[in-house]
Structure formats: C-alpha cells, structure tokens
Amino acid sequence: MHGSWDVSQLADPCRTLTQEEVVQVLKIPVNPALKVDSWPPVCAFGITPGSAPSHRARSPA
C-alpha cells in the first residue's frame, strides 16, 4: 500500500453493486451498502443473524 493514498478520496466501491442485486443473488435480506475505507476499498453488505437459510449436515446413509 502506498502511504500517501487517501482511500476516502478514491471512487466509491459501492457504485457497481446495489443492495437489490445482492438480495437477488443471496436470496436473503441484507443491510444497505457500507463503504469500508480499507485497502483496497470495499463495499460491505451486512446480513442479519438468523436471516440466512440454515444448512444441516446430513448423516451418512
């Protein structure tokens, strides 16, 4: 990482992916996008605990 780069001044990573698109792919509700000032800058969508489908391990037959 270059020490003089200010990630808050870079283009918003959330501009290319919408909340609706994430919901469509994951099939569960997600929180609105949150820009994370990290390197590289990322866009985070929070998932509410308990909203994801539960997957149980099957016992071997």
Buried (B, 14 or more C-beta within 10 A) or exposed (E): EEEEEEBEEEEEBBEEEBBEEBEEEBEEBBEEBEBEEEEEBEBEBEEEEEEEEEEEEEEEE
